[in-house]
Amino acid sequence: MQKENIIINPCQPYVELGVDNVSRLDMPKLGISHFYEFSLGNKLLHELKAVPDGSIDLLFNIGRNRVITFISGTVFGVKKWELGDVGLCFGVRFQPGQGILPRELSMDMLVNDDLEIDGNLFGKNLTERIAMATDIKSRSVIFMEAYRDFVYGRPNLSDKDMINEYLVNRITRANGHISISELQEETNYSACYLRRVFKNYNSISPKQFARYIRFQTLLDKLNTNNTRYDELALDCGYFDEAHMMKEFKSYAGLTLEQYRKMQRRI
């Protein structure tokens, strides 16, 4: 398996740019990208949105007397993200296409949706222990210990598991810029079979996943440089600048210029 090597940092810009006191702790292990923690403060819940990232998010909403746990799969386009009604949120964001689910859950239950679950499905008394911890580092250690036991307790990988893992890693390492025919040639499996295996595990097609990875690559570049749009389009694997602009607005819910203005206001 190649889950120890971080490939991409999936970004949710409406959270990272739009809520109070955001903390982040990178943890490239066991298919996890990073942990994050923030306060809802006086923000209105409807102002928070999710964008496509190909990832699973596990969110613990920590209140004074209870912890509510939500799990979400990737969205198909910009969409309201249910965060509950408590002040402090501790989240786990998995790398795209990764993350092991308890047997009570499946990806088709999570994609484009937010599901309230028993957080203890990922470890005995996990929600209580996370609530008792005092900071993001302590909470991340608690989750990692429980999740490590959970991951290593599963059966050995099947042939289909390994095919799916290869497809996820290959598409992600190519920043989404790879065709199904290339994957077919590399694996010696038919395109139809590869699509079927991938969708069975991820509840989206390889093509959708590749587009989400390409979009996330674009977000990362927007966060780190001021490259011209035409150069960004070519660098990220879009046909041209117009194609990039159209897809960005579809996935982010605003134009590239509006997004950059939002960045500058923070």
Buried (B, 14 or more C-beta within 10 A) or exposed (E): EEBEEBBBBBBBBBBBBBBEEBEBBEBBBBBBBBBBBBBBEEBEEEEBBBBBBBBBBBBBBBEEEEBBBBBBBBBBBBBBBBBBEBBBBBBBBBBBBBBBBBEEBBBBBBBBBBEEBEBBBBBEEBBEBBBEBEEBEEBBBBBBEBBEEBBEEEEEEEEBBEBBBBBBBBBBBBBBBBEBEEBBEEBEBEBEEBBEBBBEBBBBBBBBBBBBBBBBBBBBBBEEEEBEBEEBBBBBBBEEBEEBBEBBBBBBBBEBEEBEEBEEEE
